[in-house]
Amino acid sequence: MSLFKLLEGTKLEKIRRKEFVNERELQNLIEENLHILIGVRLIASEYPIPNGRIDTLGLDEDNTPVIIEYKWKKDLSAIVQGLFYLNWIMENKKPFESIVKDKLGKEVNVNWSYQPRLIIIAQDFDIKELSAINLMGPNVELRKYSLYDGLFNIENVNIVKDKPSSKIINDKSSSEIQYNLEHLLNKASPLIQEIFTISRN
């Protein structure tokens, strides 16, 4: 996307596109402005878990857990990493709640009636990533950033509908699918499944 500055009259001047020095610089900018950009409160940065490290851990306006994964350029591994982190959150609700109370206060209660959100922020996305995400439901969000001389832009890439409830339905004939890693991977493309299998071994 090109941006132009409106000068006197009808003249335009193209605003120069810039690049972050590295992925961490992008992460720092977003974490410093997390609530303004995404409506999320920061809980932890570079939070260590077994076999990984979550870039940004947060809580949205509904007190739903949010995981943010950053990629400086295109990188299919971001989806795999994000799904792994989502699975960790769902399997470690009590530890996550303890982290939230330590950082945001004992009066803050995590809302588990919605599925935790995964937000992947990158400069661009591959068509394979877009296809895979469209099969995974609204809990996975892709956001594309642009950096210009004095300007920063972030926009949704996939259409995110209302957050679905993760409560189990009593009617066995209904769609009684528990939210977990296996369920998401079953909906993913063969390529994503293969990448996840390789990275897990």
VEXDREN-2710 file (C-alpha; in Angstrom, 1 decimal):
% VEXDREN-2710
k/r/px/py/pz
1/MET/0.0/0.0/0.0
2/SER/1.3/3.4/-0.9
3/LEU/0.6/6.5/1.2
4/PHE/0.8/10.1/0.0
5/LYS/1.0/13.4/1.8
6/LEU/-1.4/16.1/0.6
7/LEU/0.6/19.3/-0.1
8/GLU/-0.7/22.7/-1.1
9/GLY/-3.5/22.6/-3.7
10/THR/-3.8/19.2/-5.4
11/LYS/-0.1/18.2/-5.2
12/LEU/0.8/14.9/-3.5
13/GLU/4.1/13.7/-2.1
14/LYS/4.8/10.0/-1.7
15/ILE/5.6/9.0/1.9
16/ARG/8.7/6.8/2.1
17/ARG/8.3/3.2/3.2
18/LYS/10.5/2.0/6.0
19/GLU/11.6/-1.3/7.6
20/PHE/12.0/-2.3/11.2
21/VAL/15.6/-3.3/12.0
22/ASN/14.4/-6.6/13.4
23/GLU/11.3/-8.4/14.7
24/ARG/11.9/-7.3/18.3
25/GLU/11.6/-3.6/17.2
26/LEU/8.2/-4.4/15.8
27/GLN/7.2/-6.2/18.9
28/ASN/8.3/-3.3/21.2
29/LEU/6.3/-0.7/19.2
30/ILE/3.1/-2.8/19.4
31/GLU/3.5/-3.7/23.0
32/GLU/4.0/-0.1/24.0
33/ASN/0.7/0.8/22.2
34/LEU/-1.1/-2.5/22.7
35/HIS/-4.4/-1.1/24.0
36/ILE/-4.6/1.6/21.4
37/LEU/-3.8/-0.7/18.4
38/ILE/-5.6/-3.9/19.4
39/GLY/-7.6/-3.2/22.6
40/VAL/-5.5/-5.7/24.6
41/ARG/-3.9/-5.3/28.1
42/LEU/-0.3/-6.5/28.3
43/ILE/0.3/-9.4/30.7
44/ALA/3.8/-10.6/29.7
45/SER/6.4/-10.2/27.0
46/GLU/8.5/-13.2/25.8
47/TYR/6.7/-15.4/28.3
48/PRO/8.6/-18.8/28.6
49/ILE/6.7/-22.1/28.4
50/PRO/7.9/-25.6/27.9
51/ASN/9.4/-25.9/24.4
52/GLY/8.6/-22.3/23.5
53/ARG/8.3/-18.6/24.3
54/ILE/5.1/-16.6/23.8
55/ASP/5.9/-13.2/22.2
56/THR/3.0/-11.3/23.8
57/LEU/0.5/-12.5/26.3
58/GLY/-2.5/-10.3/26.9
59/LEU/-6.2/-10.0/27.9
60/ASP/-8.8/-8.2/25.8
61/GLU/-11.8/-6.1/26.8
62/ASP/-13.9/-9.2/27.5
63/ASN/-11.0/-10.6/29.7
64/THR/-10.4/-13.3/27.0
65/PRO/-6.8/-14.5/26.7
66/VAL/-4.9/-13.2/23.7
67/ILE/-1.6/-14.5/22.2
68/ILE/0.3/-12.4/19.7
69/GLU/2.9/-13.8/17.5
70/TYR/5.1/-11.5/15.4
71/LYS/6.9/-12.2/12.1
72/TRP/9.1/-9.7/10.5
73/LYS/8.5/-11.1/7.0
74/LYS/6.3/-14.0/5.6
75/ASP/6.7/-17.1/7.7
76/LEU/4.4/-20.1/7.7
77/SER/5.8/-21.3/11.0
78/ALA/3.9/-18.5/12.8
79/ILE/0.6/-20.4/12.5
80/VAL/2.2/-23.6/13.9
81/GLN/3.8/-21.7/16.8
82/GLY/0.6/-19.9/17.5
83/LEU/-1.5/-23.1/17.6
84/PHE/1.1/-24.6/20.0
85/TYR/0.7/-21.6/22.3
86/LEU/-3.1/-21.7/22.1
87/ASN/-3.0/-25.4/23.2
88/TRP/-0.7/-24.5/26.1
89/ILE/-3.2/-21.8/27.3
90/MET/-6.1/-24.2/27.2
91/GLU/-4.2/-26.9/29.1
92/ASN/-2.9/-24.5/31.7
93/LYS/-5.9/-22.3/32.7
94/LYS/-5.0/-22.1/36.4
95/PRO/-1.4/-21.0/35.8
96/PHE/-2.6/-18.4/33.3
97/GLU/-5.2/-17.1/35.8
98/SER/-2.4/-16.7/38.3
99/ILE/-0.3/-14.7/35.9
100/VAL/-3.2/-12.4/35.2
101/LYS/-3.9/-11.8/38.9
102/ASP/-0.2/-11.1/39.5
103/LYS/0.0/-8.6/36.6
104/LEU/-3.5/-7.0/36.5
105/GLY/-4.8/-7.4/40.0
106/LYS/-6.7/-10.1/42.0
107/GLU/-10.1/-8.7/41.0
108/VAL/-9.5/-9.5/37.3
109/ASN/-11.2/-12.8/36.3
110/VAL/-10.3/-14.6/33.1
111/ASN/-13.3/-15.1/30.8
112/TRP/-13.2/-18.7/29.5
113/SER/-16.6/-18.6/27.8
114/TYR/-14.9/-17.4/24.7
115/GLN/-12.0/-19.2/22.9
116/PRO/-8.6/-17.6/23.4
117/ARG/-7.5/-15.4/20.5
118/LEU/-4.4/-15.8/18.4
119/ILE/-3.2/-12.7/16.6
120/ILE/-0.4/-13.1/14.1
121/ILE/1.2/-9.8/13.0
122/ALA/3.5/-9.8/9.9
123/GLN/4.5/-7.6/7.0
124/ASP/2.6/-9.8/4.6
125/PHE/1.0/-13.3/4.4
126/ASP/1.2/-16.1/1.9
127/ILE/-1.9/-17.4/0.1
128/LYS/-1.4/-20.7/1.8
129/GLU/-1.5/-19.0/5.2
130/LEU/-4.8/-17.2/4.3
131/SER/-6.4/-20.5/3.1
132/ALA/-5.4/-22.3/6.2
133/ILE/-6.6/-19.6/8.6
134/ASN/-10.0/-19.4/6.8
135/LEU/-10.6/-23.0/7.8
136/MET/-9.7/-22.4/11.5
137/GLY/-12.4/-20.1/12.6
138/PRO/-12.5/-16.6/14.1
139/ASN/-10.1/-17.2/17.0
140/VAL/-7.1/-16.9/14.6
141/GLU/-6.6/-13.3/13.3
142/LEU/-4.0/-12.1/10.8
143/ARG/-2.9/-8.5/10.9
144/LYS/-0.6/-6.9/8.4
145/TYR/1.6/-3.9/9.3
146/SER/3.2/-1.1/7.3
147/LEU/5.8/1.3/8.5
148/TYR/6.4/4.6/6.8
149/ASP/8.4/7.7/7.6
150/GLY/6.5/9.0/10.6
151/LEU/3.5/6.7/10.2
152/PHE/2.5/3.2/11.2
153/ASN/-0.5/1.2/9.9
154/ILE/-2.0/-2.1/11.0
155/GLU/-5.0/-3.8/9.4
156/ASN/-7.0/-7.0/9.5
157/VAL/-6.3/-9.4/6.7
158/ASN/-8.9/-12.1/7.4
159/ILE/-12.5/-11.4/8.3
160/VAL/-13.0/-11.9/12.0
161/LYS/-16.6/-12.6/13.0
162/ASP/-18.0/-12.6/16.6
163/LYS/-16.0/-14.7/19.0
164/PRO/-17.6/-18.1/19.3
165/SER/-18.5/-19.6/22.7
166/SER/-16.3/-22.5/23.8
167/LYS/-19.0/-23.9/26.1
168/ILE/-19.8/-27.6/25.4
169/ILE/-23.3/-28.1/23.9
170/ASN/-25.4/-30.8/25.7
171/ASP/-27.0/-32.1/22.6
172/LYS/-24.8/-34.9/21.4
173/SER/-26.2/-34.5/17.8
174/SER/-25.0/-30.9/17.7
175/SER/-21.6/-29.7/16.9
176/GLU/-19.9/-30.8/20.2
177/ILE/-16.3/-30.1/19.3
178/GLN/-14.0/-29.2/22.1
179/TYR/-11.5/-26.5/21.3
180/ASN/-8.0/-28.0/21.2
181/LEU/-4.9/-28.3/19.1
182/GLU/-6.0/-31.6/17.4
183/HIS/-9.3/-30.0/16.3
184/LEU/-7.6/-27.0/14.7
185/LEU/-5.0/-29.1/13.0
186/ASN/-7.7/-31.4/11.5
187/LYS/-9.2/-28.3/9.9
188/ALA/-5.8/-27.1/8.6
189/SER/-4.4/-27.8/5.2
190/PRO/-2.0/-30.7/4.6
191/LEU/0.9/-28.3/4.3
192/ILE/0.2/-26.7/7.8
193/GLN/-0.2/-30.2/9.3
194/GLU/3.1/-31.3/7.8
195/ILE/5.0/-28.2/9.0
196/PHE/3.5/-28.7/12.5
197/THR/4.6/-32.4/12.6
198/ILE/8.1/-31.5/11.5
199/SER/8.5/-28.7/14.1
200/ARG/7.1/-30.8/16.9
201/ASN/9.6/-33.6/16.4
END
